Amino acid sequence: MLGHPVFPEQEPHEHQPAVDGVVIEDSENVIEIRDLMYSRGARVIFKNLNLTIKRGEITALMGPSGTGKTTLLRLITRQLVPQHGAILINGVDIATLNTRELYVLRRRFGMLFQNGALLTDLNVFENVAFPLREHTKLTNRLIRHVVLTKLHAVGLRGAADMMPAELSGGMARRVALARAMVMDPEILIYDEPFVGLDPISMGVIVRLVRRMNDALGITSIVVSHDVAEVSTVADRSYLISDGKVAASGSPGELSAANSELVRQFMHGMADGPVAFHFDAPDYEEQLLGRDSG
């Protein structure tokens, strides 16, 4: 059973106001990123980045290591603030929200962290129950019902009393997924959900990503390097490189693209526009300690 209850402190997703005085548009686009620029010191990470995440779809964010995919997730949740441009969530520019409004908006996000990030001193049940105890006033009986429902959805209702140290990597990732969706988020974010999983566990997680998205009517964002797995689950993919969107479209469209960069990434080619070595001084000069100036 994949229930979708509405909690006392939440409204249904349809026509839901984000915060006091801020009306959310019920638009096709859940997230719009417009002319985004972000730098860390002298290093430019994004320059005029534009992309759109549509309601009800699974959108993949891909790209070579170091292109800022996880940084983009932090910008979307306003853990970081861009130097220029706008990030709109359901038509609301998140840069205009005060602290209280931002916290209310963030309750509409669920997050599956790259390493699961389970609380090691709590058992599986309490890990999943943690957001409910922190953000709602549900009774213990209702919390038990919701938690067991979510654990059943990921196939781990029988593991409710186990501790994180007793779980396999795939099981821990599934518990983290149950926790990410326990508040019935509108937007579910997966940060490298397939890393470190064996083929069977990976297949289970891929199936759950698609199943949760369709059964709960949510919007999913998947950050991943696993081209083959993402291609089986994503509705639309964005390939980010050099601070911009290098290509976008369905996984099939990206695989058939003529771009040399896209071909290199999608087919795992060692040679191409994306260099193996990070920018560095001349090798011989640096080894010999010569002054290149």
Summary of the structure (lengths in Angstrom):
residues: 293
radius of gyration: 20.7
end to end distance: 68.2
largest distance: 71.6
contacts: 870
relative contact order: 0.16
helix: 36%
strand: 22%
